[in-house]
Amino acid sequence: MTARVGRHVTSRIRVRGWLRTESPLHVGGLGHDPSEPLPIALDGLGRLYVPGTTLAGVLRNWSRGADEASLLLDRLWGFISKDDFEEGGASRVIVADALVTTDHRLDERGLPASPLDPAGLELRQSVGIDRVTGTAAQEFLYGRTVVPAGCYLRLEIDVESRMDDAAGDEARLGALLAALSAGEVRVGAATGRGLGAVRLLDDPFELFVDRFDSPAGLLAVLRDDPARARTTASLRSTDAGLPRRREVLDVRVTWAPRAPVMVRSGSRGLVVDTLPLTTRVDRRHLTLVLPGGSIKGALRGHAELVERTARNDIDAPSAEPGASPSEHSAAFRAQLDQLRAVRALFGSARDDADARRAGALRAEECTALLTVPDTLWESVTTGTSREADTAGVPGEAGDGDERLPVLSDSVRDRLEDLGMAQADHVALDRWTGGAADGRLFSVLEPHAVEWEPIRLSVDLTRLGGERDSGLALLLLTLRDLADGRIPLGALVNRGFGDVDVTEITLSGGPWPEPVTLPRAMSGPEISPITRAWADHLAKESS
């Protein structure tokens, strides 16, 4: 039986399930204004979705593992010959577009019933920090809208097989579904910053294997025979024959804040000027978050300091005073791209497309161990009247006729219970010694908030020939993090960001079994890493 014109198919594997976003997700869409944050992809009906091409791309990339090419995968996923464009084949894997939803319900037509409202998207903003001035680099403020964690993507996959490919296709799809269940597949952009983590739900989940090479198989499909159902484990009865897997080093940092730690939200509150960045936990609760980009940026900045110190070269490229914004921007990019080990570990932003590379290090988003109700956060952002405190009604209060929005006593108490408090600051006039006019501002400080461990991973396969020198730089950076030399988050020059690291554990690569950082830096595995670092420093930075 031919399922499609020109394609002989004897069996079909059909998967229907749901992916849950374990971290924010960004799949870029069409933008109209380059000054606005990068938008999320929308389908023709204005619904948030992940294109099937995106899903197929990440699934194929996972299947490829550490190898650039595989004949078996080419036969499954399709290919075009580089030498003869007329030679090739279409993919036998059909991946449908995935709508983004708030739950995993289907309507009477079998379509997702609860598409996510675009108003529920979150905003992630980033800014480059000039290594010479310590201020925001010119032309390096950017942002992206993201789907929050806890949403769902409808997953629909069909694999059409011929007789000689059926057993291998089942095994390869079984391995892929197991990887999705384990959260090993990333979707979308900025995965090195912790975005795009998804996990396949065990329920609801449907897996059918249909046979088209016999009358009994055809009748079973037409009658929707439940005996066609299979389990993921049953698909993996034979060797999948996948290329070797990528080698990954996992790092877990257990820590606690010694001072308020937060990343500034991109929006100001009506009462409190500076608010910590939040992310959604569920429909009615939020929590504080340190984005992976912020953690990665702090580590990269210190890694550059480590390598420059080791080279006795502290002069980073900089633009002359009075230079144009584009010249300052070019100087900042040169700062990022000057050091080879830093580029290998954190990535390169060079103008030459051939010289660009994704960084081997990934920093996951780190969330606080608290939940903030939506109603409480709305009170923080809009204000609550002192006079209406017992009623909890938003309003204004002040002395005389000058009435300003304030936080009610009940809101302040609830924030204190969560480990946060409003702190007011004022600039002093250098001439009068009094408060400067118009220089009163406030910060909601998370002074007693606990956080989950920081999670990092390093793709050792991507490091390639710079594996050991990259590992050396990583270990030195982690050592300084453990010694309290790397502040995290915003306002680090105002007393924020100091952390107390309890333990750093490494697992993978040279350390198959989990080891602590001191053990890793003193064990026998460190010898080749030390030699590679010395050889790296003997080379010119370029």
N, C-alpha and C positions, 0 to 999 in steps of 0.2 A: 504494500500500500504506500502511496506517496502522499505525505502530509502537505508537502509544498511542491510546486511545479519544479521539476528538474532535480528533486532531492528524494532519494530512496530512503525510507525510514521503516525500520522493523520494530522499534520500541521507543517509548517516551517516558522520561522521568518528569513528574510535575510536582513542584513545591509551592505551597501556599502558607505563608506565615507572617510574622511581624518582627521587625527590628525595633528595639527600644534604644533611644539615644541615652548613653551613659555620660556624655559630656556635651556641651554645645556643639552645634553642627552648622557649617557654612558651605553651601554649594552656590557659586556665584550665578547671578542672573544679569539681565540687561539693565544697565544704568544709563541715565540721561544726563547727569551732572557729575563731572569728575570730582567736584569738591564735596559731594555727599558720600556717606559711608557706602561700602560695597554692598549691593543689594543681594537678596536671596532669590533664587530661581522661582518663577511663577509659571504655571501652565496657561493654556488658552482661556481658562475660566477664572484666572486670577487666584488660583489655589497654590499654596506652597507645595513644592514637590522636589524629589531628587530624580533627575532624568535616568532612564534605563541605561543610557550610554555611560553615565558616571558609575553606576553600580557595576555594570559589566567590566568597566576598566579596573576598578579596585579588586574585583573578584579574580580577574585574570592576573593582575599583578601579584596577588597573594599566591595564586597557583604557581606562578613562575618561580617563586622563592629566590634563591641566590643566583640562578642562571638567567642569562639574558635571552636565551632561546631554547625551545624544546620542540622536537618534531611532533610528539604526542599532543602537546598543548596547541600547536598550530592546527592540527587536525580538528581539535575540539573547539577552539576559540576563533579560528579563521586566520588567514594570513594573506599577504601580498608579497610576491617575490621582489627583492630589490633589483634583481637583474632583468627580470621579465615581468612587466606589469600585467600582462595577460595571464600569468600563472598565479594561482592562488585559490582560495576557497572561502566561502562565507562561514561565519560562526554557526555552530550547531546549538549554541546556548542562546536562548531567547529570554531576555530580562526586561520586564515591564517597568514603566515609570512608577515611582513609589510616592504616593501622596503622603504628606506629613499630617498626622492627626493627633488629637488629644487623648484618644483611647483606642482600643482594638475591636470596636464594634463594626459590623457590616450591616448595610441596609438590605431591603428585600431583593435588590438586584445583585447583591454580592459585592457592592462597592463600599469603600470606607465611609462610615456614617458621620464622622466628626472631624472634618478638616480643621487644622489649626488656623485661627484668625491671625492675619499678619500683624495685628495690634499686639499679639502676645510675644513678638520677637524681642530679643535683647540686643543691646549694643555693646560691642567691644571696641574700645579706642586704644591706640598705641602711639607713642611718640619716641623718636630716636634721641638719645642723649649724647651730645657732643663730648668727646673724650677730653678735649682741651679746656673748654669753658665750663663744662658740667651743666649746661643749660640745654633746653630743647633745641635739637638740630633743625635748621631751617629746611622747609619743604619735606619734613618727615613726620607730619601728623596725619594719621590715617585711621580709619575705622571700618568695621564690618558689622552688619546685622547677622545674628545667629539664632538658630532654633535652640531653645533651651533644653537642658537635660530633662528626661522624663516624658518626652514625646515619642511617637511611634511612626514607623515607616512600613507601608504595606509591601511585603516581599512576594513577588511572583516570578518563578523561574521554570522554564521548560528546557529540557535537554533532549534533543532528537538524535537517536542512535541507529546505526546500522548493525547488522548481526555481529560483525567482527569487532565492533567498538563498544558493544553494550556493557559487557562486564567491567571494562576499564572505566567507562563513563560513570557507571554507578559508584565505583570505588573513589574516583576523583571527586564526584559531587558529595559523597559521604564525608570525605576529608574536609571539603570546603564548608559543609554545614556544621561540622564539629568545630571548625575554627571560628565560625560566626557565633556559635553557642558559647565559646570560650572568650569572646571579645577580642580576637586577634586581628580582625579586619577593620581598617579605618576607612571612613567615607568622607569625601569632600576636601576642602582646603585647610591649610594651617594645621595639619595633623601633628607637626613638630611642636606646636604650641598647646597641645592637649585637646584640640578639637576633633570631632568626628568619631569618637568611640561609640560603637553600637554593639548590641548583644541580641542574638536570636532567642525569642521566647520559646520555651518548651510547649506552652499551651496558650492560645490555640495554634495548632500546627498540623498541616496535612502534607503527606508524602505518598504519591501514587506512582506505581510503575505499570505502564500499559504496554500490551503486546499487540502488534498489528500484523503478525505473520501467521495467524491462525484464526479460523472462524470463532473459536472459543474466546480468544483474546479480544476480538472485535465486539462480540456480544457483551463481554464483561464491561467494556468501555461504554457501550450504548445503554446498558442497564445500570450503569454507575454501581457496579458490584463492589461492596466494601472489602472484598477479599483482595482487591488491588492495593490496599493500603500497606505501607512498609514503614519500618523504623529507620532512623539514621544509622544505627549500629548495624542493621542487616545489610546496608549498602557496602559496608567496609569489610566484607568477607574475603576480599582479595586485595592484593597489593595495589595501591593507587598509582605507583610508578611516577610520583611527583619528583621534580628536581629537589636537590638538597635544600633544607630550610636555612633561612638567614640566622646568623648567630647574634644573639642579643644579650647585653649585660643590663640587668635590672638593679636599680639603686633605690633604696628606701631610707628616708631621712625622718627620724622621729624628733620632734622639736616642740618648743613652747616659746611664746613671746615673752621677752623681758620688758618690752615697751609696747605701746599700741602698734599693731601691724595691720595695714590696710592698703588697698589700692583705691585711689580717688574715683568716685563715680563721675561719669561724663555730664550728669545733670545736677543742678543745684536745688536744694530744698528751699521752700518758702521761709522756713524758720532757721534751719541750719545750713550754712553756706556750703560746707564740704561734707559729703556723705561717703561712707564706704561703698564700694562696688558690691552689688548683690547678684545672685542668680537664683532661679526658681527651683524649689525642692519638689513641690507639687502645686496643685491649682490654688491653694490657699496659703502657702508658706514660702518664705524666702530664706536665704542664708548668705553670709558673707563669703567672698571668693577672692583668692589670689590667682589671677589667670596664669596659664602656663607661659604666655608670652612675657609676663612680668618677671616670673621666676627665671626663665631662660635669659632674659635681658640682664638681670642682676649677675647671674653666673658668667655670662659672656663678658661683661665689663670687667669683672675681676680676673677672668682668665686672661684677658689682654694685659692687665697689669702684671700678672704672674709671668707671662712670656716676655714682656718688655723688660721686667726686672731681671729675669734670668739672662737676657741678652745684653743687659746694661744699655738699653736703648729706650729711653722714656719719652723721646720726642715723637709725638704722633703728628701726622699731616694736619695742617690747619690753614685756613684762609687768612689773608692779610686784613687788618682793620679797614673797614670801609668797602670790603669786597661785596659783590652782588650776591643775592640769595643763591643763584645757581652755582657760584663759585664755592660758597659755604657748603652747599649740598654735595658738590663733587669732592670736597675735602673730607666730608663725613663718610662718604662711601669709601674713600681711600683708607680711612681709619679702620673701617670694618674689614677690608680686604688685604691688609698689609701682612698679617701674620698667618703663616701656613697652617699651623696646628689649630689655631682658632677657627680658621675657615673650615678645616676638616670636621671639627667637632660641632660647630654652630651654623655653618653654611656660609655661602658667598653671595654677594649682591652685585657682582661685577657687571658692567655694561655689556661686555662680550658674552653673548649667549653661550658659547662653547665653554666658557670658564665658570659659568654659574653652577652651583651644586647645592643640593639640600643638605642641611646639617645632619650629622649622625645622632645628635642628642635630641631627645624628646622630653619635654617637661609637661606633666599632667596638671590640670587645674586642681587647686588645693582649696577645699571648702572648710568652713568653720563647723564645729560640732555644736551647732545651735540652729533652731528654726525660729523665724520671725513671722508672726501672722500678718497677712496682708493688711488687716485693719490697723494694726499697730504701726506698720511702716507708712501707711497713708497718713496717720496722725503725725508722724515725724516729718513727712515731706510737706504737709499742708498746714500744720499748726493746730493747736487746740486752745480755746479761750480759758483763762484762769477763772473768769466768772462762771463759765459753763463747765467747770472741771468735773463736778459730780455727774453731770449729764453726758460728758464726753462729746460735746458738740464743738466743731471747729469754730474758731473765732479770733478776735484780736483783743489785746489788753495793753495798757501802758499808763503813763502818768499824764494827767491833764487831757488835752485834746490830741496828743500825739500817741496814737494807738498802733502797736506793732504786734504781729503774730508771735505767739510763744508756745512752748511745749507745756502741757498741763502737768501738774504734779503726779497724776496717775501714770501718764505716759513716761515721765522721767523715772518713776519707780519701776515700771515694767522694763525699761531699758537697763536700769541698774541690775535687775535680776538676771538679765542676759549678758551682763558684762560690758555694757556700753554706757557712755555718759557724754552729755554736751559740754564742751569746753569753749569758753569765750576768750578771744585774744584781741588785743588792741595795740596798734603801733604808737610809739611815743614821739612827739615832736622834738626834734633835736635842739630847737631854740627855746621853747617854753618849758619843756620837760613834762608837759601835759599830754593828754590823749590827742592824737592827730585826728583832724576832722575827716570823717568818712572812712576811717581805717579800723572799724570794729568788724571782726569776722568770727565765725564759730566753726567748730569741727566736732562731728560725732565720733568720739574716740572709742575704739574697742579695746579697753584697757585690761579686761579680764576674760578674754575669749579664748577658748581652746580650739585647736585646729587638728585636722587629720594629718597624717604623715605626708611629706613631699615625696612624690614618686617620679623618678627619672628612668629613662632607658636609653641605651646607646646601641645603635645598629653597627656592630663590629664589622659586618660584611661591607657596609658602605665606607667605612674608614679605609679599607683596602691596605695599601702599602704604608699608610700613616697610622695604622692601628695602634702600635705600641707608643708612639709619640703622642697620639691623641689620648690614650689611656693615662699616660704620665701627666698631661695637663689636667685631665679630669680629676685624678687623685689629688694633685696639689690644690686644685680649686675646692674640692670637697674638704680637704684638711683645713683650709682657711675658713670654710663655712662652719666646720665643727668648732673652730677656735673663736667664733663670734666676730670675724672680720668682714662678713658680707651682710649688710642690712638688706631687708626685703621690703618691697612695697614703696609707698609714696612718703613724702615729708621726712626722708631720712636725715636731712640736715636740720630738722627741728625736733630731734629726739625720738622719732618714730623708727620702727623697723629692726630694732635689736632683737636677736633671737638666741635662745639657749638650745643647742643641739644635744639631745640625749644619746642618740646612737645613729650611726650610718651603717647600713648593711648592703653588701654587694653580692649578687648571685648571677652566674653566667660567665661565659668566656673563660679566662684563666682560673676562675673560681667556680667550678661546677656546683659546689655546696656553698650555702650562704656563709659569708665571713664578715666580720666587722671591719671598718676602715683601718684601725691600727694593725689588725692581723694581716690585712691585704698589703699594707705598706711595709711590713717587716718579714713577710713570708718569702719562700724561694721563688714564687712567681714574679716578684718585683725585679729580679735581676735583668732579664731582657728588656723590660720596660725602662729601667734606668739607663741602660746602654743606648736604647733608641732615643731617649730624651737628650742625652749628651751629643749624639750624632746629629740630632735635629738642630740643636743650638749652634753647632759648628757650621751649619749652612746659613746662607744669607736669607733673610726674610723677604719673600716676594710672592 
